[in-house]
């Protein structure tokens, strides 16, 4: 006696399973589209196949690009805030990246001074064409006698020597 086919077995023959893997980003994008349209992911895919969702690729690419821009802007604002709040840490981060990417003789520079006529800031950077030949040498000359507050001057060393050895 032949066993009768169960309903579920018949249904599965008429409704084959389709399985594929997506990256988390792809899945989240499809899920977001489906939620925005108020449909299931399955219905979204079926509508896409049937052509009911027009420009799916264009919409998907737009979403990915917008998400990239949002994340980029977050990172950019974080970097700007670091520059504003902690410029020394920002400088060291820039130098770390310069070393990792093997930029030779790179030294970031941003210097402002008021215009002697209008008072608006003149902005000097390492990207200026005359930075190495004109601007940097003048700045180095202007600051040649400056030092870290913790660094001793030659006179300090001489004074320490006199106190230790002569007095």
KASUL-V661291 format. One record per backbone hydrogen bond with DSSP energy under -0.5 kcal/mol. NH is the residue of the N-H (numbers start at 1). CO is the residue of the C=O. Records with the same first field share a line. If there is no record, write none. Layout:
NH->CO ; CO
This chain:
10->6
11->7
12->8
13->9
14->10
15->11
27->23
28->24
29->25
30->26
31->27
32->28
33->29
34->30
35->31
36->32
37->33
38->34 ; 35
39->34
44->40
45->41
46->42
47->43
48->44
49->45
50->46
51->47 ; 48
52->47
53->47
54->52
56->53
59->55
60->56
61->57
62->58
63->59
64->60
65->61
66->62
67->63
68->64
69->65
70->66
71->67
72->68
73->69
74->70
75->71
76->72
77->73
78->74
79->75
80->76
81->77
82->78
83->79
84->80
85->81
86->82
90->86
91->87
92->88
93->89
94->90
95->91
96->92
97->93
98->94
99->95
100->96
101->97
102->99
103->98
104->102
106->103
107->105
111->124
113->122
115->120
119->115
122->113
123->121
124->111 ; 122
126->109
128->125
131->128
134->130
135->130
136->131
138->134
139->135
140->136
141->137
142->138
143->139
144->141
146->143
151->148
157->153
158->154
159->155
160->156
161->157
162->158
163->159
164->160
165->161
166->162
167->162
